[in-house]
Amino acid sequence: MERGGGGAAEGRRAPERKRGRGAAHRRGGEGGCSAREKKRCRSVTKGLDKAIERPFRSVYNRFMKCFKLDHNEPYEKVNAEAESARGSDEATVVEQVVENNVNELNEIGDDEQGEASETVREPRGGADEGEEIPDAAGGYEADVRVDEDSDHEDDTLNQVPSQWANYDHSQLLVNEGETVPWEYSENQVSVGAIYHSKIELKEAIQKWSAKCLKKEFRVQKSSPQVYDVKCIRDDCPFRVHAYLGKYDTFWIVSRIEHHTCIFEELDSQHRNLTVDFVAQHMYSKIVNNPEYEPKAIINSIEDDFQYKISYSKAYRAKQKVLEMRWGTYEASYHNLPRVLNTLCEESRYFEIKHYNLHQDPTKRILQRAFFALGACINAFQYCRQVICIDGTFLIARYKGTMLTAIAANGNNQVLPLTFAFVEIENGDSWYWFLERIKSCIVQDRQDVCVIHDRHGGIMQAMQDLQKGSVQRQRTLKWVDLKSRWCMRHMGANFQKQFKSKKLTKLFKRFCS
């Protein structure tokens, strides 16, 4: 290919030469350039300022794009396209640049091929004679490679700042879109604030009043739908009004009037620091440490609110927290039959005794409870024929006594047999306990010995089991019962009576 002379600005035409068969055939004759080819040539130089001074890659890619040629095309085909465009003035620049850099056509690397792959014509359903339609799959793979390279460049250019790794995300809130976005401010109450329940509303107002305002208030109205508080002084307009909508499940603060009263000095106590409020505030500390003392509660409230509370209020707040976490004593006694029933579903035995109130016969009071594990009942058949019984008092709110019975196996290991809760340790409760030991645990075993501490109730109960009692309306049920005294208890009684360790040691040596 010969150079055509000057640049596009001079308008010089390339000299005429014999065109190849392929180019002439593609033009449709031996004449000049067709209108279609001139249009294609004009699109080559359109927008190329100072085309002669531009690098070869830029003009080469422009040439391949306008003539819709693939970068894998052989040089003969590129030369034929240039020959076909020789009749156009606008193609002179392209012809000169391509002719001067013929040797560089075969030196285009993978980078140029990847860049040119973006401009390869996609199949349009038809082709002119002599044209080849690029492979669609190959073009797609080239696009994927380009996208991957660009993503990698974005990753390298847009590095995550190192300080982002140390950012504190603990204060971020996640809205799942399923619940109402509660607006619960810890130390301040504002108009429009939303609270999940009335308890949370009251706690927020109390905390705001005690910690921030340092003022006291009184409850003006408290109902299932309205909660209204005012300042304790009549001349102060302070007021907080909140309500529960008719079809709402949350409380909304609708009105707030601020304090205008001035105190000469702050009081050491705050009337709104109630037992319930202190219990809610100290809940986590007491639950994590049930041994938390009332004095520690007083010091914690003083550190948080600068007010002192009484010892009795701190004690009642602790008991309130324990009830909130583990329930009340009444609920525990109420659930005892259900718990024993669940435990004794398989090979276990229990019995509950109630009595009805004289004032209200429909209400029943738990009086006694007997419980024995099935494994211990079966194991006693292979133990010595000796049972030790004793009782101990309970120190909870509702007093009572727990009766126990144990045995020993051939390896001198202690085997717990049963226990019972009774109202008091007397002859009637011991008779009830021993009667169930006979029917449930001892059963048909003969000559079983029972060791005890010579308690009066035990002595009476064992006599009634062996011989019966007309006065107490009891029949004999354990005729072969053997009774023995516990030497440890007798030694303790001996020491209590004579107060001499020397005599007590002599007594124990005599018993052994």
Wavefront OBJ file of the C-alpha trace (Angstrom):
o trace
v 0.000 0.000 0.000
v 1.452 3.388 -1.073
v 1.206 6.577 0.837
v -1.359 8.992 -0.530
v 0.406 12.280 0.138
v -0.729 15.049 2.516
v -3.172 15.071 5.378
v -6.911 15.318 5.399
v -6.746 19.109 5.833
v -5.000 19.524 2.422
v -7.628 17.519 0.609
v -5.128 15.653 -1.600
v -6.442 12.574 -3.339
v -4.534 9.321 -3.420
v -3.247 8.243 -6.888
v -5.301 5.754 -8.852
v -4.128 2.168 -8.858
v -5.459 -1.191 -9.794
v -7.678 -2.511 -7.122
v -7.850 -6.075 -6.026
v -10.533 -8.426 -7.147
v -11.980 -8.752 -3.729
v -12.269 -5.013 -3.196
v -13.813 -4.417 -6.607
v -16.181 -7.288 -6.152
v -17.186 -5.943 -2.752
v -17.855 -2.471 -4.278
v -20.047 -3.999 -6.904
v -18.003 -2.848 -9.914
v -14.743 -1.294 -11.229
v -15.848 2.310 -10.795
v -15.192 4.729 -7.888
v -16.202 4.309 -4.268
v -19.806 3.653 -3.637
v -21.902 5.905 -1.409
v -21.886 3.261 1.334
v -18.076 3.049 1.341
v -17.675 6.831 1.371
v -19.976 6.990 4.376
v -17.892 4.354 6.122
v -14.682 6.230 5.318
v -16.057 9.532 6.613
v -16.923 7.832 9.895
v -13.251 6.856 10.279
v -11.887 10.410 10.401
v -14.916 11.998 12.030
v -13.921 13.223 15.479
v -10.186 12.506 14.990
v -8.424 15.804 15.550
v -4.865 15.846 14.151
v -5.209 12.268 13.009
v -1.664 12.113 11.596
v -0.184 12.916 15.009
v -2.325 10.336 16.868
v -0.735 7.023 17.906
v -1.115 3.968 15.774
v -3.346 2.119 18.255
v -5.959 4.873 18.272
v -6.250 5.129 14.457
v -5.947 1.354 14.038
v -8.837 0.658 16.432
v -10.842 3.388 14.753
v -10.185 1.828 11.358
v -11.159 -1.682 12.501
v -14.330 -0.362 14.141
v -15.523 1.600 11.096
v -14.851 -1.223 8.649
v -16.272 -3.709 11.142
v -13.244 -5.985 11.019
v -12.054 -8.372 13.684
v -8.539 -7.997 15.127
v -7.835 -11.568 14.106
v -8.387 -10.756 10.430
v -5.333 -11.397 8.195
v -3.439 -8.466 6.789
v -4.651 -9.171 3.229
v -8.219 -8.458 4.228
v -7.259 -5.241 6.022
v -5.286 -4.181 2.946
v -8.294 -4.878 0.722
v -10.484 -2.669 2.874
v -7.949 0.128 2.672
v -7.776 -0.265 -1.147
v -11.554 0.003 -1.349
v -11.473 3.278 0.567
v -8.752 4.885 -1.573
v -11.248 6.849 -3.625
v -12.336 8.855 -0.625
v -10.532 11.948 0.595
v -11.421 11.254 4.170
v -9.755 7.836 4.042
v -6.344 9.287 3.121
v -5.340 9.825 6.725
v -6.232 6.287 7.712
v -4.417 4.905 4.674
v -1.235 6.799 5.510
v -1.237 5.752 9.156
v -1.918 2.086 8.394
v 0.657 2.036 5.535
v 3.407 3.493 7.735
v 2.734 0.978 10.484
v 2.102 -2.224 8.559
v 4.661 -4.069 10.618
v 2.778 -3.254 13.827
v -0.396 -5.017 12.726
v 0.933 -8.354 13.891
v 2.370 -6.950 17.146
v -0.917 -6.125 18.835
v -0.882 -7.955 22.164
v -3.607 -9.437 24.280
v -4.353 -6.043 25.792
v -5.202 -4.553 22.374
v -7.305 -7.568 21.522
v -9.197 -7.243 24.784
v -9.747 -3.545 24.147
v -10.913 -4.127 20.570
v -13.232 -6.952 21.660
v -15.512 -4.349 23.166
v -16.124 -2.856 19.722
v -16.536 -6.088 17.740
v -19.804 -6.150 15.896
v -22.328 -8.569 17.248
v -24.252 -10.848 14.849
v -27.192 -9.059 13.274
v -28.794 -11.988 11.475
v -27.149 -11.385 8.026
v -23.806 -10.590 6.385
v -22.492 -9.068 3.180
v -20.484 -11.193 0.846
v -16.970 -11.691 2.111
v -17.822 -10.599 5.696
v -17.508 -12.903 8.687
v -19.806 -12.726 11.691
v -17.876 -12.846 14.984
v -18.493 -15.734 17.334
v -21.113 -14.705 19.906
v -19.664 -16.964 22.578
v -16.191 -15.568 22.055
v -17.469 -12.022 22.338
v -19.306 -12.874 25.555
v -16.182 -14.382 27.090
v -14.200 -11.268 26.162
v -16.816 -9.068 27.860
v -16.621 -11.220 30.976
v -12.831 -10.879 31.056
v -13.079 -7.117 30.704
v -15.650 -6.916 33.524
v -13.477 -9.055 35.799
v -10.465 -6.874 35.102
v -12.465 -3.732 35.852
v -13.773 -5.229 39.113
v -10.234 -6.078 40.131
v -9.117 -2.539 39.338
v -11.996 -1.144 41.432
v -10.941 -3.343 44.366
v -7.365 -2.167 44.154
v -8.262 1.505 43.746
v -11.072 1.662 46.316
v -9.393 0.262 49.408
v -11.378 0.152 52.669
v -9.875 2.616 55.159
v -8.159 0.875 58.059
v -10.036 2.936 60.652
v -13.333 1.431 59.493
v -12.363 -1.884 61.087
v -12.317 -0.199 64.504
v -15.657 1.552 64.070
v -18.106 0.965 66.934
v -21.357 -0.466 65.548
v -22.934 -1.144 68.950
v -25.131 1.968 68.747
v -26.627 1.048 65.380
v -30.277 0.007 65.467
v -31.755 -2.645 63.186
v -35.325 -2.134 62.053
v -36.795 -5.463 60.990
v -39.957 -3.804 59.740
v -42.229 -6.027 61.811
v -42.612 -3.995 64.999
v -43.274 -0.413 65.884
v -40.059 1.656 66.042
v -40.113 2.427 69.769
v -38.707 5.780 70.772
v -37.561 5.098 74.309
v -35.123 7.732 75.556
v -33.335 6.714 78.723
v -32.995 10.051 80.499
v -35.515 12.307 78.781
v -39.199 12.273 77.894
v -40.437 14.284 74.903
v -43.725 14.879 73.128
v -44.453 12.097 70.669
v -42.309 9.531 72.479
v -43.620 5.967 72.114
v -43.459 3.267 74.805
v -44.262 -0.384 74.554
v -46.148 -0.614 77.850
v -47.348 1.464 80.746
v -44.576 0.071 82.953
v -41.909 1.400 80.577
v -43.676 4.773 80.435
v -43.757 5.094 84.234
v -40.130 4.029 84.557
v -39.038 6.585 81.940
v -40.878 9.447 83.692
v -39.473 8.436 87.084
v -35.922 8.238 85.768
v -36.264 11.559 83.950
v -37.663 13.254 87.049
v -35.101 11.829 89.496
v -31.937 11.893 87.400
v -32.354 14.974 85.188
v -35.007 17.275 86.631
v -34.314 16.569 90.316
v -38.004 17.263 90.961
v -40.845 15.205 92.392
v -44.287 14.581 90.930
v -47.576 13.005 91.905
v -49.875 10.858 89.811
v -52.973 12.795 88.812
v -54.679 9.988 86.907
v -53.767 6.416 86.146
v -56.109 4.211 84.145
v -55.783 1.498 81.482
v -55.875 4.207 78.780
v -54.494 7.388 80.419
v -51.495 8.237 82.572
v -51.189 11.830 83.846
v -48.688 13.236 86.373
v -48.213 16.726 87.861
v -45.738 18.507 90.082
v -46.191 18.110 93.846
v -46.499 21.929 94.090
v -49.835 23.373 93.103
v -48.325 26.570 91.646
v -46.091 24.636 89.204
v -47.573 23.844 85.761
v -45.442 20.733 85.246
v -47.449 17.982 83.617
v -46.857 14.861 81.530
v -49.851 13.333 79.770
v -49.739 10.024 77.885
v -52.466 7.809 76.476
v -53.105 4.453 74.877
v -55.004 4.722 71.597
v -58.227 2.819 71.093
v -56.748 0.488 68.506
v -53.090 0.922 69.473
v -50.804 -1.337 71.465
v -48.335 1.350 72.542
v -48.395 4.484 74.707
v -47.764 7.958 73.283
v -46.729 11.083 75.208
v -49.035 13.836 73.961
v -48.358 16.771 76.299
v -45.507 18.066 78.463
v -45.471 21.221 80.590
v -42.116 22.048 82.180
v -41.316 22.981 85.774
v -41.261 26.585 86.965
v -40.808 25.812 90.674
v -37.468 26.404 92.399
v -36.246 24.528 95.443
v -33.970 26.184 97.942
v -32.083 22.915 98.478
v -32.314 19.352 97.253
v -33.833 16.756 99.533
v -31.880 13.669 100.453
v -34.806 11.450 99.458
v -37.032 11.294 96.391
v -40.630 10.159 96.663
v -40.688 8.743 93.121
v -37.891 6.254 93.802
v -40.392 3.552 94.669
v -39.767 -0.120 95.386
v -40.852 -1.103 91.867
v -38.568 1.491 90.291
v -35.560 0.406 92.377
v -36.300 -3.239 91.537
v -36.392 -2.488 87.804
v -33.181 -0.459 88.033
v -31.270 -3.089 90.048
v -32.707 -6.159 88.320
v -29.606 -7.307 86.425
v -27.234 -6.807 89.354
v -29.395 -8.763 91.813
v -30.162 -11.589 89.365
v -26.471 -12.046 88.572
v -25.652 -11.993 92.286
v -28.571 -13.144 94.488
v -26.404 -12.450 97.571
v -26.488 -8.716 96.788
v -26.961 -6.970 100.125
v -29.506 -4.174 100.747
v -26.644 -1.866 101.774
v -25.069 -2.332 98.349
v -28.408 -1.449 96.739
v -28.542 1.770 98.790
v -25.040 2.759 97.677
v -25.778 1.971 94.025
v -28.939 4.130 94.003
v -27.063 6.976 95.656
v -24.308 6.800 93.018
v -26.796 6.795 90.127
v -29.384 9.336 91.343
v -27.729 11.169 94.272
v -30.623 10.183 96.552
v -30.760 7.839 99.519
v -33.351 5.148 100.106
v -34.186 3.383 103.331
v -32.952 -0.076 104.259
v -36.481 -1.507 104.228
v -37.082 -0.159 100.713
v -33.829 -1.728 99.488
v -34.744 -5.055 101.090
v -38.237 -5.038 99.564
v -36.757 -4.121 96.187
v -34.453 -7.138 96.359
v -37.351 -9.439 97.239
v -39.293 -7.932 94.340
v -36.458 -8.764 91.940
v -36.254 -12.343 93.213
v -39.992 -12.734 92.700
v -39.759 -11.283 89.205
v -37.027 -13.771 88.319
v -38.018 -16.954 90.151
v -41.657 -16.362 91.093
v -43.377 -16.079 94.441
v -43.483 -18.591 97.266
v -47.191 -19.109 96.658
v -46.562 -19.928 93.016
v -43.818 -22.394 93.990
v -46.146 -24.276 96.319
v -48.877 -24.111 93.699
v -46.582 -25.687 91.081
v -45.200 -28.414 93.363
v -47.875 -31.048 92.517
v -47.404 -30.467 88.816
v -43.609 -30.744 89.120
v -43.821 -33.993 91.090
v -46.331 -35.380 88.623
v -43.913 -34.657 85.770
v -40.997 -36.254 87.622
v -42.978 -39.358 88.566
v -44.357 -40.281 85.165
v -42.125 -43.393 85.023
v -41.412 -45.773 87.968
v -41.645 -43.138 90.651
v -44.042 -42.579 93.514
v -45.413 -39.429 95.056
v -48.421 -38.408 97.075
v -49.927 -35.010 97.827
v -52.234 -34.205 100.747
v -54.426 -31.097 100.823
v -57.024 -29.677 103.136
v -59.841 -27.283 102.382
v -60.263 -23.889 103.966
v -63.186 -23.520 106.332
v -63.887 -20.003 105.038
v -63.834 -21.076 101.371
v -64.207 -24.856 100.771
v -63.372 -24.411 97.067
v -59.775 -23.433 97.918
v -57.276 -26.126 98.866
v -54.075 -25.639 100.851
v -51.004 -27.837 100.370
v -50.358 -29.690 103.616
v -47.961 -32.555 102.848
v -45.992 -33.990 99.925
v -44.202 -37.376 99.698
v -41.720 -38.254 96.955
v -39.558 -41.318 96.169
v -37.472 -42.161 93.077
v -38.159 -45.484 91.382
v -34.446 -46.328 91.089
v -33.981 -45.868 94.838
v -37.055 -48.015 95.580
v -35.649 -50.869 93.489
v -32.133 -50.476 94.920
v -33.328 -50.847 98.511
v -34.178 -54.503 97.858
v -30.412 -55.154 97.619
v -29.354 -53.014 100.604
v -29.095 -53.749 104.276
v -32.321 -53.927 106.223
v -31.564 -50.651 107.990
v -33.215 -47.261 107.470
v -32.200 -43.982 109.126
v -34.847 -41.270 109.469
v -34.582 -37.649 110.571
v -36.278 -34.282 110.156
v -35.091 -30.713 109.647
v -36.960 -27.409 109.695
v -37.361 -25.054 106.732
v -36.433 -21.368 107.002
v -38.385 -19.924 104.047
v -41.345 -17.570 104.355
v -43.732 -20.433 104.976
v -42.272 -22.567 107.741
v -42.386 -26.333 107.601
v -40.382 -29.498 108.115
v -38.673 -31.839 105.688
v -38.539 -35.519 106.677
v -35.901 -37.782 105.107
v -35.048 -41.486 105.008
v -31.742 -43.021 103.864
v -30.180 -46.484 103.684
v -26.709 -48.018 103.171
v -25.607 -50.610 100.627
v -22.946 -53.330 100.890
v -20.165 -50.823 100.123
v -21.285 -48.527 102.978
v -22.524 -45.983 100.434
v -25.487 -43.832 101.365
v -28.667 -44.369 99.365
v -31.371 -41.657 99.592
v -34.765 -43.344 99.726
v -37.405 -40.663 100.095
v -38.270 -37.267 101.503
v -41.449 -35.448 102.464
v -42.647 -31.936 103.264
v -44.982 -31.690 106.257
v -46.455 -28.839 108.251
v -44.797 -29.769 111.561
v -42.795 -32.578 113.143
v -45.249 -34.447 115.373
v -46.715 -37.909 115.855
v -49.309 -37.544 113.104
v -46.823 -36.374 110.436
v -44.297 -39.097 111.349
v -46.997 -41.770 111.233
v -48.037 -40.546 107.761
v -44.393 -40.614 106.598
v -43.503 -44.066 108.006
v -46.743 -45.574 106.717
v -45.766 -44.627 103.142
v -42.225 -45.925 103.640
v -43.696 -49.302 104.558
v -46.134 -49.479 101.623
v -43.877 -47.929 98.969
v -40.270 -48.865 99.833
v -40.080 -51.682 102.409
v -43.091 -53.559 101.061
v -42.711 -57.288 101.981
v -39.204 -57.250 103.485
v -39.092 -58.622 107.025
v -37.357 -57.352 110.173
v -36.370 -53.910 108.881
v -34.656 -51.775 111.517
v -35.348 -48.031 111.750
v -32.739 -45.804 113.476
v -33.953 -42.476 114.875
v -33.147 -39.740 117.419
v -35.866 -40.661 119.952
v -38.098 -37.754 118.968
v -41.443 -37.902 120.742
v -43.394 -37.904 117.506
v -41.301 -40.790 116.121
v -41.759 -42.873 119.279
v -45.535 -42.388 119.144
v -45.773 -43.136 115.415
v -43.716 -46.341 115.683
v -45.822 -47.570 118.592
v -49.031 -46.971 116.597
v -47.594 -48.820 113.585
v -46.620 -51.850 115.713
v -49.653 -52.086 118.006
v -52.250 -49.687 116.665
v -54.208 -47.042 118.597
v -57.935 -46.920 119.305
v -57.726 -43.399 120.625
v -56.134 -42.082 117.425
v -58.064 -44.527 115.237
v -54.991 -46.208 113.787
v -54.548 -49.869 112.914
v -51.321 -51.860 113.134
v -49.490 -51.901 109.785
v -45.845 -52.719 110.574
v -45.715 -55.460 113.189
v -42.095 -56.586 112.637
v -40.694 -53.041 112.814
v -37.410 -52.831 114.767
v -36.572 -49.564 116.532
v -33.049 -48.451 117.447
v -31.611 -45.205 118.800
v -28.977 -43.111 117.050
v -25.841 -42.848 119.232
v -24.749 -39.558 117.640
v -27.973 -37.879 118.683
v -27.736 -39.439 122.154
v -24.144 -38.140 122.494
v -25.308 -34.644 121.522
v -28.080 -34.825 124.114
v -25.613 -36.146 126.711
v -23.277 -33.200 126.049
v -26.175 -30.752 126.240
v -27.300 -32.189 129.564
v -23.956 -32.593 131.396
v -21.752 -30.150 129.444
v -18.633 -32.314 129.792
v -16.578 -33.398 126.803
v -14.769 -36.029 128.877
v -18.026 -37.732 129.873
v -19.301 -37.484 126.309
v -16.214 -39.301 124.965
v -16.635 -42.033 127.592
v -20.305 -42.346 126.603
v -19.461 -42.755 122.893
v -16.794 -45.361 123.707
v -19.332 -47.275 125.725
v -21.867 -47.205 122.899
v -19.311 -48.393 120.306
l 1 2 3 4 5 6 7 8 9 10 11 12 13 14 15 16 17 18 19 20 21 22 23 24 25 26 27 28 29 30 31 32 33 34 35 36 37 38 39 40 41 42 43 44 45 46 47 48 49 50 51 52 53 54 55 56 57 58 59 60 61 62 63 64 65 66 67 68 69 70 71 72 73 74 75 76 77 78 79 80 81 82 83 84 85 86 87 88 89 90 91 92 93 94 95 96 97 98 99 100 101 102 103 104 105 106 107 108 109 110 111 112 113 114 115 116 117 118 119 120 121 122 123 124 125 126 127 128 129 130 131 132 133 134 135 136 137 138 139 140 141 142 143 144 145 146 147 148 149 150 151 152 153 154 155 156 157 158 159 160 161 162 163 164 165 166 167 168 169 170 171 172 173 174 175 176 177 178 179 180 181 182 183 184 185 186 187 188 189 190 191 192 193 194 195 196 197 198 199 200 201 202 203 204 205 206 207 208 209 210 211 212 213 214 215 216 217 218 219 220 221 222 223 224 225 226 227 228 229 230 231 232 233 234 235 236 237 238 239 240 241 242 243 244 245 246 247 248 249 250 251 252 253 254 255 256 257 258 259 260 261 262 263 264 265 266 267 268 269 270 271 272 273 274 275 276 277 278 279 280 281 282 283 284 285 286 287 288 289 290 291 292 293 294 295 296 297 298 299 300 301 302 303 304 305 306 307 308 309 310 311 312 313 314 315 316 317 318 319 320 321 322 323 324 325 326 327 328 329 330 331 332 333 334 335 336 337 338 339 340 341 342 343 344 345 346 347 348 349 350 351 352 353 354 355 356 357 358 359 360 361 362 363 364 365 366 367 368 369 370 371 372 373 374 375 376 377 378 379 380 381 382 383 384 385 386 387 388 389 390 391 392 393 394 395 396 397 398 399 400 401 402 403 404 405 406 407 408 409 410 411 412 413 414 415 416 417 418 419 420 421 422 423 424 425 426 427 428 429 430 431 432 433 434 435 436 437 438 439 440 441 442 443 444 445 446 447 448 449 450 451 452 453 454 455 456 457 458 459 460 461 462 463 464 465 466 467 468 469 470 471 472 473 474 475 476 477 478 479 480 481 482 483 484 485 486 487 488 489 490 491 492 493 494 495 496 497 498 499 500 501 502 503 504 505 506 507 508 509 510 511 512
